[in-house]
């Protein structure tokens, strides 16, 4: 398997993982936030939206220099500087529809690349210092690490809600 095949697989795995960890959460569960353990902890729905926006901005916009694929309010609602709420005006199925579109665009762009491209360096001027001076492959590793970590946060939210994690 080529490295680009692994990255494409991770794109689909990320979307599927988020669908899996949220599949039994109600609209109220997706908006719930823990005040007892961490008042700053975001809602599960916000976390999905944040991963979507991060995937769209880092991979589509920065790495592939693509245009914005999401409605404008997604960027402010799900940025790391936002309040962590999943507003009533958002529906998780709509978020996942956008996720499918973003994933499709990224996979389409990856199809035109070869493994040598992974050794090239993106414009990293907007990245945090620990992401700078990294080639495409290393940026993808950092990106997926960040996103799958957020998936684990949703499992912790489920535990706090008294719902099973990983199907237990």
Secondary structure, 3 states (H helix, E strand, C coil): CCHHHHHHHHHHHHHHHHHHHHCCCCHHHHHCCCCCCCCCCCCHHHHHHHHHHHHHHHHHHHHCCCCCCCCHHHHHHCCCCCCCCCCCCCCHHHHHHHHHHHHHHHHHHHCCCCHHHHHCECCCCCCCHHHCCCEHHHHHHHHHHHHHHHHHHHHHHHHHCCCCCCCC
